[in-house]
Amino acid sequence: MSAMGRRDLLKGMFGVSVGMVGMSALNPLYANGLAEFKGPAVPDVDAVKVSDRCYYIPAMGSEPTPDNFGMFSNPGFVVTSEGVVVIDTGSSVQIGEMVLRQIKKVTDKPVIKVINTHYHGDHWLGNHAFVAANPDVDIYSHPACQKVLKSGQDKFWFNFMQTNTDNKITGTVITLPTKSLSGGETIKVGDTTLKIHHFGKVHTESDIAIEVVDDKTMYMGDMVMRRVANMADGSFVGSIKALSAVEKMPIDNFIPMHGKHEDVQLIKDGKDFMDIIYTKAGEYYEEGLSDFEMKPKIMAEPFMKEVASQWPGYESTIGKFVVVAIQEYEKNLF
């Protein structure tokens, strides 16, 4: 979209928001007038400094709720001599605005690029805030991210976040990435070199990781996390392959979009988690076991009991992971 197109989009923000919020949310908000037609501001969360250039803003929870305003992922940013590169923007314009406030506490340099790591809504719905602040800012993603969002997933994710936050993202305008990064690019931004990695289908088919070469730091998106949430769009085999490759890279710090930054142990644990579920599901499938018979056996594995069981969402979601693993195993048989 051109800069002029974005300006036109923002001028029409009120009308677009009305259509997306839906009448159930519109009626009580509209009754108070236009000034009230926006969800509440998100409280400030100070940025965590990981390395000389790399920061992230920690999530306020592991799932989107009204209490955390949908702030359940870690928007990140890289401060270069030329300007700031933002990596994932959160679930709403309000979160994006909060991210901008935290950036200003660190540097007076402008935001010059935004990168969305994939198409799940907590990674791009905050784009609106950055275009509102600078209509000329470029927003990048993998081409598959743009394709999926344009197929209707953009509105799905808006509605998902709106529902789960009790309409607190009201005022957010869907603002999609328009520039493409397919993986393999090396981007020089002032004194900083970024390498873009795409490993195929991992958490989704559109995942990209951003390596900040100078700082030996990598933003992982959702390709690894200490959280058990959603594997329906991903691949166990792809995840194992990708994390095996990442494990060998000369990286000191890994920043997931859910959970704290860590060293390579994060990658090793993420790979073990995926490997155990997929391998064991395959073994038990060959023995003729059903998914509900497999689940307790997989949960009894030492790694699962000692490590994965501590992750948010484990008890409620591990069964879904087993089902997805079975489906992928069956697909790979034929």
N, C-alpha and C positions, 0 to 999 in steps of 0.2 A: 504494500500500500504506500502511496506517495505521502510526503509530508502534508500536502494539501488535503489529501483524503483523510489523514488522521485528524487534522484540524476540524474538518467537516464532521467527522465521527464524534469528536468531543463536543462540538457545538450541539449535536443532537443527543447528548448524553441523557437528558431527562426523558426524552421520548423512548430511547432504547431501553433504559432501565425500567420504565413502566411496563414495557412488553415482556421483559424477562422476569421481573419480580413476580408477576401474577396478581390477580385481583385480591386474593386472600391477604397478601402482604400490603398491597397498594392502599386499600381502603383506610386502615387506621393511620398510615403514614401520610397519605395525601390530605387527610382531613386537617393536618397541622400545617399545611402549606409547603411550598417548594423548599424552604430553608430546612425543613425537617426531613426531606426526602433523601436521607443518607444514613447508613448505619453508623454506629458510634466509632470514635477513634480507638485504635488499638494502643494499649499502654506501651511505653517504651521498654524495650529489652536491649540491654547493652551488647554491643558486638564483642565476640571473642576473637582475640588475635592469635593466630596459629603460627604465623611466620612473618617475615619482614613485610610482605605485601598482602598476605591472605587473611581474611576475616570471615566469620559467619555469625548469624544472629540465631541463638538457640530457640527451638520450638517451646511453646508453652504447654504442650501436652502431646500425647501420642496419637490422638484421634481428634477430628474436628468436633467441637462442642460450642454451645453458646458462651460458656465461661471463658474459653480460650480464644474466642473470636475466629476460630478456624486456623489459628496460628500453630500448626502441628508439624511444620517442616522448617528447615534451616536455610533461609536465604543467605547467599554468600556474596562477597565482593572482593575484588583484587584492586589494590591501589597501585597504579603505574605512574611514571613521570608524565604521561600524556593525559591521563584521566582514569576514571573508575570503570571497571568491567563488572557488571552485576551478573551473578549466576543463580538463577531462579528467584522469583519475585513474590512468592507466597500466594495465598488463596483469595485475595481481595485487593481493591484499591486502597483500603484502609491499612492493610499490612504493607503494601508497597510504600505508602506514605510514611509509615513508621520506619521502614528500612532506609528511606531517604534521610530521615532525621538522624539515624544512627551513623550513616555515612558522613554527614556533616560534622559529627562529633570527632571524626577521625581525620578528615581532610576537607579542604575547600575546593578540591578539584571536581570538575563536573563528571557526571555519568555519561560515558561516550558509547558504550555498548551494553546490551543485555543479551544473555544467553539462557534459553530454556532447555533443561536437560531432557525433558520428555513431555508427553501430553496429559498427564494427570494434573488435575486442576490446581493442586497446591503448589505447582511449579511455574504457573504462567498467568493466573488470573490477576496477579498484582501488576502485570505489564501496564495496565491503564495508568497507574500513578507515574510511571517513568515517561510515558508519552505526554501526559498532562504537564509534567515539569519541563519536558523538552521534546516538542513534536518531531524533531529531526533525528532523534535517537534511533539507531538500528537495533532490531530485535531478531536474534538468530535462533534457529533450532535445526534439527535434522529434517530433511524433506518429508519423511514419514510422519513426523509430528504434525506438520502443517496439513498433510493429507487427511489424517485421522480427525483432527479438529474440525476441518471444513466439512467432514461427512456428517456432522451433527453432534460429535462429542464435545464441542465447545459449549453448547447449550446444556448438554447433560451435566457437565462438570459445574457450570454455573448453578444449575438447579440443585445439584448434590450439595454444594457448599452452602447455598442459601438455606436449604432444608435443615442441614446439620448444625447450623449456627443460629437458628431461629431468626433468619432474615438479617443477620448483622453484616452481611456483605452488600446490602442494598446500596446502590449508587455505583457499583462496579460495572464498567462497560467492557464487554468482551473485546479484547485487543490482542490479535494473533501475531505470532512471529511471521516475518515476511522474508527474511534473509536465511540462506541455507548453509549449513555445515554438515558435510556428509561423513566426516572422519578422515584423518590423514592430513588435515591442514595444519600448517605452522603459521601462527599469527604474531607479528611483532607489534607490540603496543608500547611505544616509548622505550623504556629500559627493560621491558618485560616480554618474555617469549611464552606464548601459549601454544600447546599442542592439543589438538582435538582427536579424541579416540572414539571410534564406533566399533563394537565387537559383534554386531549382529543382534539377534533377538536375545535379550537378557531379562530385564524387568518388563520391558516392552520392546517392540521392534525399532523404536525411535531413540533409544538411550544414547546419549553422548556423555563422555567424561572429559573434564578440562584439566589438563596438566599444566601447572605453573612451573615451568622448567627451572627457572632461577631459584625457586624456593623449595624444590623437590616436594611439591605439594600437589595433590590431585583432588578435585571435586568430583565425587562419584555419582551424583544424582541418587537414584534409588537402586543402583545395581548391587549395593550392599548396604545393610543397616542392621542395627540391633533392635529389630522390631519384626513382628510377624503380622502381615497385613493383607497384601494383595498379590497373588501370583497368576491371576486369571489371564493377564495379557502377556505373560512372560514364558520363559523356557528354562527348565532345570538344566538341560544339557548345555544350553547357551550360557547360563550363569556359571556353571562349573568351568567351562572353557574360558570364559572371559576373566573370571577371578584367578584362574591358573596363570593366565598371561600377565595380569596386573601384579600378581605376587612376585614376579621375577623382575619387575621394573625398578629403577633406582629412585624410589619414592620414600620419603621419611614420614610424611603426614598425609593421612586420608581423611577427607571431610565427607561424611555421608549426609544426606538431606534429612535423615531421621537418626538421632543419636549423636553422641559426642565424637569429636575427631580423635583418631587413634593412629598408632603405627600399623605395621603390616599384620599384626594379630587380628585386626578387624577383617582383613581380606581372607586370612586363613580360616577364621571361624565362619565367615559367610560361605566360603566354599565347602567346608565340612558339613554345614547345615544342609545345603542343597544336595550334596553328594549322598549323605546318609538317607535322606527322604527318597530320593530318586532310585538309588541302588536297592534299598530295602523294599521299596514298593514293587520294583521289578522282580525281585526274588520271591516275594510273597504272592505276587500275581501268578508267577509260574507254578506256585504250590496250590493255586486255586482259592486263596483267601479273598474275602471281600474287604472293602475299604474299612469298615468298622472293626473287622478282625485285625487288620494291619495296624491301625492307629495305636493301640496300647503297646504293641510290640516295638514300633518305631519310637514311641515316647520312652520306652525302657532303655534305649541305647544310652550308654554313659554320657556322650556329648550332649544329648538332648536333655537328660536329667540334670547335668551339672552346669551347663552353659545356656542352651537355648531356652530352657524353662524359665529363665530369669527375664526374658525379653517381653516387653508389652505385647499383648495380643496372642501370646503363645497358646494358652489354654483354650481360648475361644476360636482360634483360627487354624490350628495345626491340622485339624480334620480336613479343611478345605484344601490345604497344601497337599495332603495325601491323595485326595481325589484328582487334583490337577496332575500330580505326578503319574498316577495310573493312566490317565487319559493320554499324556505325552508318551508314556511307555508303549501303550497300545498302538498309537499312531506310528511310532518308530519301528514297530514290528512288521508293518505292512508297507 
